[in-house]
Every structure is written in structure tokens, then in C-alpha cells.
Amino acid sequence: MSLKITAIADDTPVKVTLDLPAAVHRDLVDYGKAMAGEAGGKAVEPARLIPEMLRRFMASDRGFTRGRASRS
């Protein structure tokens, strides 16, 4: 039998602890508040913003994506 899906990547969250400069934390808090203002909801916690920001940053970094593609 030949299946199209041969493996599923491990998507288990990995806990990372880091120290942020106070100014970066304040900016993240403000960003979360701004998101709430646009959506008319509750402010988003900084810890929930960081993974999405990193994901989008890496996806938009052409040098990174080109280098990743050439290593595959």
C-alpha cells in the first residue's frame, strides 16, 4: 500500500523561557491591547503573541526560506 502521507511532524509545543527587555515587554502589551481594540475584545497576552510574531518573521525572511529550501 502506498500512502500519500508517510509521516506526521511532531507538533508538540516546546516550552522556552526567556528574558525580555522591559521596553519589548511594554511594546508587546501595547500590541495586545491594540489587537483587542481592533477586534473589540480582550487584550492578547504577550506570551500568545510571541510565537505568531516569530512564525511570521521567519516566513517573511527570504534569506532564511531560500537557505532552508536549499538544505532540503
C-alpha positions in Angstrom: 0.0 0.0 0.0 1.3 3.4 -0.9 0.1 6.3 1.2 0.5 10.0 0.3 1.2 10.9 3.9 4.2 9.0 5.2 5.0 10.8 8.4 3.4 13.5 10.6 5.8 16.1 12.1 5.9 16.3 15.9 3.9 19.4 16.7 4.2 19.1 20.4 4.7 22.5 21.9 8.1 23.2 23.4 8.4 25.4 26.5 11.0 28.1 26.2 11.9 30.6 28.9 13.5 33.9 28.0 14.1 37.3 29.5 12.8 40.2 27.5 13.9 43.8 27.8 11.3 45.8 29.7 10.7 48.0 26.6 10.0 45.0 24.4 7.5 43.7 27.0 5.8 47.0 27.2 5.5 47.0 23.4 4.1 43.5 23.4 1.5 44.5 26.0 0.6 47.6 23.9 0.3 45.4 20.8 -2.0 43.0 22.6 -4.2 46.0 23.6 -4.2 47.3 20.1 -5.4 43.9 18.8 -8.2 44.0 21.3 -9.2 47.5 20.2 -9.4 46.4 16.6 -11.4 43.2 17.4 -13.4 44.8 20.2 -12.3 42.1 22.6 -9.9 41.3 25.4 -6.2 42.2 25.2 -4.0 39.4 24.0 -1.2 38.3 26.4 2.4 38.8 25.2 3.2 35.1 25.6 0.5 34.3 23.0 1.8 37.0 20.6 5.4 35.9 20.5 5.0 32.5 18.7 2.9 34.1 15.9 5.3 37.0 15.5 8.3 34.7 15.2 6.4 32.4 12.8 5.5 35.4 10.5 9.0 36.9 10.8 10.7 33.7 9.7 8.2 33.1 6.9 8.9 36.6 5.6 12.7 36.3 5.8 13.6 35.5 2.2 17.2 34.6 3.0 16.1 32.1 5.7 13.4 30.5 3.4 15.9 30.2 0.5 18.5 28.7 2.7 16.1 26.3 4.2 14.9 25.2 0.7 18.5 24.6 -0.5 19.2 22.5 2.6 16.2 20.2 2.0 
